Amino acid sequence: MAVTRIAGVLAVGALVGMLIFWITGIGHIYIPPLLISFFITTAIAFQGYQKLKGFSYTQVILASFTAAVCYPGYFTTWGNFNLSTLITPSIQLIMFGMGTTMGLRDFIGVVKMPKGVFIGVVSHFIIMPLVGFLLASSGGLDPEIAAGIVLIGCSPNGMASNVISYLARANVALSITITAISTMLSPLITPLLMKLLAGAFVEINAFDMMWDIMKMVILPIVAGLLFNRFFHGKLKWMDRAMAYVSMFGIAFSIVVIAAAGRDNLLSIGWLLLFLVLLHNIIGYFLGYWSAKLFKMSERDCRTVAIEVGMQNAGLASGIAKEMGRLATMGLAPAIFGPLMNITGSILASWWHRKTPKTDD
């Protein structure tokens, strides 16, 4: 397509421009807008290539994060209106969209693949919270920022894991079921884990958190399920629209959180980036080998690895906002979201070239 080709040319131009300004040491003020332009144009360009389409979402998230860090003033308040007020509604809209794509088939997997679902969900809620707690305890971070690492570990699976599983030639049906089950269990399990683990860093009111998750996750998903039940196939345009709405909602949350916590981010950014990246990678590794330990197939091992390593950063951000700690506890989720999309895309690309033995 002409549009994707033009976008590719513009991306190359933006990259060359950044290199020139960086090497010459002049015009540094132009590097941030060029970097943002590079991410956006590559996202568009990737749509013209079947193998790269899955990376477009990652580029959009990176553009959003870069814009927030470089120009925080545009993403904190508009006049007297605080943009963080829109985080919870945006997450509810995303969860409603998730509900409109779900049905009974997403939960039938519990019956068809009980072993895989059980191992995936249990591994997720054991590995990520414990690893998060250990990293938070050893990082020397401010208690509230450290609690954010635990928070992302205690959150349910990220919805992006289903796309990554598809690209990685994993078991997509199992991935969808694990995501659905962990999400529905999150109002109970996430607050209890946070009380047990994050209580060492900040005060946690488990009942308040349960209600926050209920109104952000369960109620919108139930509304989406009912909408799907009565209007399935009647509003086809909505299926396409909700995918873009979800992408915008996640990008919006990341932008607002990164902008609100920019000063904290710049002061401890590299340490937090390292700990969050380590958390994510350890999740993939231990998730994969926890499935191997129970002699699951290669496709299922890949699925569990992805489900364990990828978290619902949007929900974690919403919880941090509801607790009034967006600029501190919200930082780890804001970093984890873009990072997991990058690492997940790389992992999916590597696995895509290696056909699982069961598929030979």
N, C-alpha and C positions, 0 to 999 in steps of 0.2 A: 504494500500500500504506500501511496505517495506520502501520507502524513507520517508514517513511521520512519520512512527514509529521511525525510526532512528533519525529523526529531533526532535521528542518528547523527546527521551532519551537525546540527546545533549542539549536540552533546560533545562531539569531538571539538568543536569550536570553543565551548566553555572550558573544556579540559586544557586545551592549548593556552587559552587566555590565563587560566589560573597558574599554569607553569611559568608563563612569561612574567607575570606580576610577582610570583614567589622568587624566581631566580634573580630578577633585576632589583628586587627590594623596593620597588615603587608601586603605588596604586594598590596597597594592601586592602584599602576599603572596598575594592571591587571583588576581592576573593570570595567573601561570604555569598553575595548574590550569584556569582558564577557557580559556586559549589551547589547552591540550591537549584539553580537552573540545570546543572549537570544531572542531578538526581531525577528531576522531573522529566527532562527530555529523554533520559535513558529508560525511564519507566514507560514512556510512550513508545519509544523505539523497540523495546522488548516485546511489545504486543504484536509486532510483525514477524516474530520467530517463535514457532511452537515450543521449542526447548527452553526459551527464555521467558515465556509468559509468566511463569510462576514467580519470577524475580521482580516483576513490576511493583507488587505490593511492598516489597522490602525497600525499593527505591523511594516510594512515596513516604514511607515511615521515616527514612533517613532525611529526606528533604524537610519534613515537618520538624524533626528533632533539631536539625541544623538551624532552621529559621527561628525556633524558639530560643536557642542558646545565643544566637547572634543578635536577634532583635526582640528581646523579652518584653519591651514596652508595648508591643502590639498585641501581646497574647495574655496579658494579665487583667487589664481593665479597659473598657470602652466607656469613656465618660465616667459616670458613677456606678456603672454596672461591672460587677466582678465576674469574669468569664468562668471561674471555677464553679459557679452556680450551675452551669450547664453540664458538668461532668456526669452527675448522676442521671439526668434525663437521657444523655447520649448513650450511657451504658444500658439503660433500660430499653432504649430503642434497638440497640445491638442485640440484646437478649430476646426481644420480641421477634426480630428478624431470624434469630436462631430457631425460635419456636415455630415460625412459619415454615421452616424447612424440615421440621421433625414430625415424626409420627410413631405409631406403635412399632413399626419395623426397626426403629433405632433402639428399642428396648428388647426386642425379640432376641437380639444377639446374646443377651444374658443366658437364654435357654440354649441357643445354638452353640455358643462358645463360652461356657461358664468358666472354664479354666483360664482362658486368656483374659477375660474381663476381670476376674477376681485378682489375678496376678498383676494386671495393669493398674487397677484402681488401688490395690493395697501397696504395691511398690511405689506408686506416685505419692500417696499420702504418708509413707514412711521415709523414703529416700530424700525427697526435696525439703521437707520441714527440718529433718535432722541435719542435713548438709548445710542448710541455711543457718541454723542455730550455731553450728560449729564455726562457720565462716564469720558470722556476726560477732561471735565471742572472741575471735582471734584477730580481728581487723583493727582494733583500737579506734573505732568510729564513735561519734556521738551516739548516745543510747537510742534516740529516736530514729536516726538514720540506720543504725544497726537493726532496729526492729523492723524496718522496711525490707531488709533482706530475708528475715524470718517470714514476713507477711507474704512476699512473693512465693516463698517455698510452701506455705500453707494453703495457697490458692488452688483452685481446680485446674484442669487441663485447659490449654488455650485452644480456641477454635481453629487457629491457623494450622494446628497439628494435623487436621484432616487433609488439608491441601498438601502439606509436606509428605504425609504418608502416601498419598497418591503419586507424587513425583518420585518418591523413593522406592516405588514398587513394593510397598508394604501392604498390609491387610487393611484396606480402607474401611470395610464394614466393622472390623474390630475397633479401629480407631474411633469411628463415630460413636459406637456404643460406649467405649470407655469415657470419652468426652461427656456424653450425655449423663452417664451414671455419676461420674465425679462431680459434675456441675450440680446435679440434683441433690447430692449428699453434702455439698459445700456449706449450706446454712447451719448444719450441725457440726461437721468435722472441722471446718476452718476456724470458727471461734474457739472450740475446745483446744485445738492445737496451739492457737495464738495465746490462749490463757496459760497453757502449760509451758510454752517455749519463750514467747515474746514477753511474758510477764516479768522476766528477769531484767528487761530493759525499760519498759513503760507499763503504765497501768492499763489493763485490758478489761473492759466490761463485756463479757461473753454474750449476755442476753441482748445488749444493744447491738452488738455486731451481728447476731443471728437475725435480728429484725432488719438491719441494713442490707444484709445479703438476700433476705427474703424479698424485700421490695425492689432490689436491683436485679435479681436473678429469677427467682421462682415465679413471682407474679407475672412479670413480662413474658416468660417462657410459656406459662399456662395460657396466657392471653393469645400468644402466637400459635400454640397448639390448637386452641379453639378456632382461631381464624383459619388455620390450615384445614381443619375438619370441615368447616362449612363453606369455604371459598376456594378449596384446592382446585387448580386448573381453570378457574374462572377469571383470575387476574394475573395472567402470565407475566405482564409487565412488572408486577411487583416483585417476582422472584429475581428478576435481573436488577431491579432498583435496590433491593435490600442488600445485595452484595456490595454495591457502591456505598450505601448508607453505612454499613458496618465498617468498611474501610475508612470512611470519613470520620466516623465516631471514634475509632481507635486512634487515628492520627490526631484528632482534636484533643483527646485526653492527654496524649503524650506531649503535645505542644504546650498546653496550659500548665501541666505539672513541671515540665522542664523549664518553662519561663518563670514560674513561681519560685522554683528552687535553684535558679541559675547561680546565685552567689555561693550557696552551699556546694553546688555541683562543681564550680570552678576551683573551690578551695580543697576539695577532697576527691575530685573527679577521677583521677587515674587509679587511686586505690579502690574506689567504689566500682569503677569499670572492671578492674581486675577481679575483684571478689564476685561480682555478678557474672562475669564471663566464666569463671571457674565453677560457679554454682550450676550454670547451664550445661557446661561440658561434662561435669561429673554426673549430672542427671542423665544425659545420654548414655554415658559409659555404664553406670550402675544399672540403669533401666534395661539395657541390652543384656547384660550378664545375669540379671535377676531372672530374665526370661529363659536364658540359656541354661541356668541352673535347674529349671523345671522342664528341660528338654522340649522346649517349644520350637516350632519350625522357624526357619530363617526369616520368612516374611513376618511372622508374629513377633519375633525378637526385635526386628526393626520397628515395628509398630509400638511395642512397649517402650523402647528407647526414646522414640519421638514423643510419646504421650507423657513419659516421666519428665523429659527435659524441657518441654514447652508448657508454659504456665499462662493463665488468664491474667495478663498484666493489667488489662483494662479494669477488671473487677478489683484487683489489688489497689489500683489507683483510686477507685471509687470508695473503697473502705477507708483508705488514708484520708480522703477528703471528708468523709462523714465523721471521722475522728478528730477533724480539725488540725491534721498534721500533714497537709498536702506537700508543703515545701521541705519536709524532712522524711517522713515515712514513705512519701510518694516518690522519692527519688529513685530508689532501687527498682520499683516496677517500671518507671519511665525509661530507665536504661535497659532493663531486661527485655522489654517489648521489642525495640529495634534489634538488639543483639541476637535474640533467639530467632528472629526472622533471617538474619544473616547466616548464623551458624546452621540453622535448619535447612536453608536453601543450599548451602555448601554440602551438608551431609546428604541431602536428597540427590544432589547432582552426582555425588560420588557413588551412592548406592544405585542410582538409576543405570549407571554403566555396568553394574554387576548383577546379572540376573540371578535371583534366588534359586538355590538348587531344586527346590520343590517345583519351580516353574520350567525346569529344563525339559 
